[in-house]
Amino acid sequence: LEQQFATAKTIEAGLRSSYYAFGDVPALHKEVTESEKKLEGNAQAKEASEALKKFEKQVEAIESGTPVSPGIGPIHRDLARMAFMVESGDAAPTDAARAAIAESCEGLTKQLAEWREMQKQALRVMNATLEKYKVTKLPLLDTGAPKATADANDACRP
C-alpha cells in the first residue's frame, strides 16, 4: 500500500502541474484571436499577423502535442487514467504502470519546460512585435507549477 500511495502522490503532483498549465491556454488563445482581429486589414502589420500564427502553432504543439511528443492535455488525460488504475486496487502498481507514469512525467516535465521557455523567448518577441503595431501585449501565464514546492526538473514531484 505504501508503493501505491507514493505512486498516487506522484500522479497527483503531475495532474496538478498539468491542470494549472493547461488551464491558462484558453485565455492565451483568446488573446491571440483578439490580437489577430486588431491586425486584420492592416497590410503593414503582415509581419505581426504571421508571427501570431506561428506563435499560436507553438502554443498548440505544447498544448496538444504531436504524434511523437504528446502535449500537456494528452499527458493530463493519461495521468488521470493511470490514477484510476493505481487507486482501483489494494496492491503495488505494476512495473508497466510505473513505467507509463514515469514516461508521462518525463513528457510533462519537458512540455512545461518548453512552456516556460516559450514565455521567456517567443512571447517576449511576439509582444515586441505587437507593441510595434500598437496592439495589446499577450499576457505572461502560469508555468504549471503554482505551488511553492514546484520542481522545474520534475513536474510530478510530490
C-alpha positions in Angstrom: 0.0 0.0 0.0 2.9 2.3 0.6 4.1 1.9 -3.0 0.5 2.6 -4.2 0.3 5.7 -2.1 3.6 7.0 -3.2 2.7 6.4 -6.9 -0.7 8.1 -6.4 1.1 11.2 -4.9 3.4 11.3 -7.9 0.5 11.2 -10.3 -1.4 13.8 -8.3 1.6 16.2 -8.5 1.7 15.7 -12.3 -2.1 16.2 -12.6 -1.8 19.4 -10.6 1.1 20.7 -12.7 -0.7 19.9 -16.0 -4.0 21.3 -14.8 -2.6 24.7 -14.0 -0.6 25.0 -17.2 -3.4 23.6 -19.4 -5.9 25.9 -17.7 -4.1 29.0 -18.9 -4.1 28.0 -22.6 -7.7 29.1 -23.4 -7.0 32.6 -22.1 -3.9 32.8 -24.3 -5.9 31.6 -27.4 -8.5 34.3 -26.7 -5.8 37.0 -26.5 -4.2 35.8 -29.7 -7.6 35.8 -31.5 -8.3 39.3 -30.3 -4.8 40.5 -31.4 -5.4 38.9 -34.8 -8.7 40.8 -35.2 -7.0 44.1 -34.3 -4.4 43.4 -37.0 -6.9 42.4 -39.7 -7.0 44.8 -42.7 -3.7 46.4 -41.7 -1.4 45.5 -44.7 1.6 47.0 -42.9 1.1 44.6 -40.0 1.5 41.4 -42.1 4.7 40.6 -40.1 2.7 40.7 -36.8 -0.1 38.6 -38.2 2.3 35.9 -39.5 4.2 36.0 -36.2 0.9 35.5 -34.3 0.1 32.5 -36.4 3.5 31.0 -35.8 3.2 31.7 -32.1 -0.2 30.0 -31.9 1.2 26.9 -33.5 3.9 26.8 -30.8 1.2 27.0 -28.1 -0.9 24.3 -29.8 2.2 22.0 -30.0 2.7 22.4 -26.3 -1.0 22.1 -25.5 -1.9 19.1 -27.8 1.4 17.8 -28.8 2.5 15.9 -31.9 2.3 12.2 -32.9 5.9 11.9 -31.5 5.6 14.0 -28.3 2.2 14.3 -26.5 1.2 17.7 -25.2 0.1 18.8 -21.8 -3.6 17.9 -22.5 -3.0 14.3 -23.6 -0.5 13.8 -20.8 -3.0 15.0 -18.2 -5.6 12.6 -19.6 -3.1 9.7 -19.4 -2.1 10.6 -15.8 -5.8 10.7 -14.8 -6.3 7.2 -16.3 -3.3 5.9 -14.5 -4.5 7.4 -11.3 -7.7 5.4 -11.6 -5.8 2.2 -12.4 -3.4 2.7 -9.5 -6.1 3.6 -6.9 -8.5 0.8 -8.1 -6.8 -2.0 -6.2 -5.0 -2.6 -3.0 -1.7 -3.6 -4.5 1.5 -2.1 -5.6 1.5 -0.7 -9.1 2.8 -3.0 -11.8 6.1 -2.3 -13.4 4.3 -1.5 -16.6 2.1 1.1 -14.8 5.2 2.7 -13.1 7.0 2.8 -16.5 4.0 4.5 -18.1 3.7 7.0 -15.3 7.5 7.8 -15.5 7.1 8.3 -19.3 4.2 10.7 -18.8 6.0 12.6 -16.1 9.1 13.0 -18.2 7.0 14.2 -21.1 5.1 16.6 -18.9 8.3 18.0 -17.4 9.6 18.5 -21.0 6.4 20.2 -22.1 6.3 22.5 -19.1 10.0 23.4 -19.7 9.0 24.3 -23.3 6.1 26.3 -22.0 8.4 28.3 -19.7 11.0 28.8 -22.5 8.3 29.9 -24.9 7.2 32.5 -22.4 10.8 33.7 -21.9 11.7 33.9 -25.6 8.8 33.6 -28.1 6.3 35.5 -26.0 8.7 38.4 -25.5 9.5 38.6 -29.2 5.8 38.4 -30.0 4.9 41.2 -27.6 7.6 43.4 -29.0 6.2 42.9 -32.5 2.6 43.6 -31.2 3.8 46.7 -29.4 5.3 47.9 -32.7 1.8 47.9 -34.2 0.1 49.4 -31.1 -1.6 46.1 -30.2 -2.1 45.0 -26.6 0.6 42.6 -25.4 -0.2 38.9 -24.8 -0.2 38.0 -21.1 2.6 36.1 -19.3 0.9 33.0 -18.0 1.4 30.3 -15.4 4.0 27.7 -16.0 2.0 24.8 -14.5 3.8 25.0 -11.2 1.9 27.3 -8.8 2.9 25.5 -5.6 5.9 26.6 -3.6 7.4 23.1 -3.8 7.4 23.0 -7.6 10.4 21.5 -9.2 11.2 22.6 -12.7 13.1 19.3 -13.3 10.3 17.0 -12.3 6.6 18.1 -12.9 5.5 15.0 -10.9 7.5 15.5 -7.8 5.1 15.5 -4.8 
